[in-house]
Amino acid sequence: MIKQVPLKEMIYMFEFVPQAIVALPVDEIVKQFGWDVEKGHDDLDDYFGAAAWLDGVHPFTVMHYRGHPEDTSTIYLPFNIREAEKITHLINRIASELKLPAKKITWQRKDNPEL
């Protein structure tokens, strides 16, 4: 189960790392849930996205930064989640909850675990 929370609040609470790229825009992913897409700016650039908790214990964000390829989104998990197996499991769960077709995940951490 997933529950949206304010993106700015989630970014303040955790340091996030990109763990998967999805060939869909953020708004297309989250509109089915009626979620708000927030805009903001950080040290890197302008972004927009949404944040949620998976099962009430796993925070994640779905974001798009200016300059990234159009019609893509990135799923971010907290920095402290480092094990490739756990990351893969969480990405699969998030993708399932968000109803993302597997073919739309164009990259995930297991493809380059050394990064």
N, C-alpha and C positions, 0 to 999 in steps of 0.2 A: 504494500500500500504506500502511496506517495501523498505528501501534503505540502502544498506550496507555502513558502515563507518569503518575506521581503528579501530581495537579492542583496541590497546594500547591508542589511543586517547579517546575512550569511557571510558575505565577503569580509565583514569586520571581525567575525568570530573565528574564521579559519583562513589558512593559506592554502589556496587551491592549485592543483597541477593538472594540465590537460591529459586526459586518459583515453579519449576516443573522439574521432571525427565522424560526423554524420552528414550525409549528402541531402540534407533538408534544412530549410531556414527555421530559425527559432520559433517564429510565430506559427508556422505550420505544425510544429511539434506540440506546442502548448495550447493552441486554440481549442483542441478537442476537450480540454479540461476547464476551459474558461479562465485560464491563468492570465495574469497581467505580465506584460513584457516591460521591464524597466530599462531605462537608459542611464548611463553614467560614464565616468572617466576615471582612470587610475594612472599609475606611473607609466603604463605601457601606451595606452591610447583610449579612444572612445569605444564603448561597447554597449550592447544591449543583451538582455537575457532574462532568465528566470531561475529561481532556486527552490529546492524542496528537500524534504527528509524522506528517505526510503525506510519504511518500517519504523519510523520515529527515532532511528539511531544512526543512520548513515546519511550525512549531508552531501548534496551534490548541486552543481549548477549546470545549466545549458546556456552557452553564451556564444556570441559572435563579436569579434573585434574588428574594427575598421581595418581594412587592408587584407583581411583573410578572404579567401575565395567566396564569391557571392553564392547564396543558396546553400551554405554550409553552417553547421553548428558544431561546437565542441562541448563534450561532457567533461567536467572537471570534478575531481575528487580531492579530499584533503591531502596535504603533503605527507601526513603521518601514515597514510596507507601506502606501503612500499612493496608488499609481496605481490608478484605478478599474478599468482593464482587467485588471490583475494580480489585484486583489481579486475581481472577477467570475470570473476563471479559477479561482482557488483555491477559491472557494465552490462552483463547479460540480464541481470535482474532489472536494472534501470530501463534498458531497451525494451524488455518485456512489458513493464508497467507503462511505458510511454507508447507502447504499440508500434515500435520502430521495426520495419522489415530488416532482417539481417543483412540483406544486400545493400542497405543504405548506410551501414557502418563501413566506411571506407578505410579506416585505420583504427587500431586500438593498441594499447601498450604491449600486449603479447606479441605484436608484430615486430617491435623493437624494444625488447625488455632492457637493453643496456642504456637506453636514453634516460 
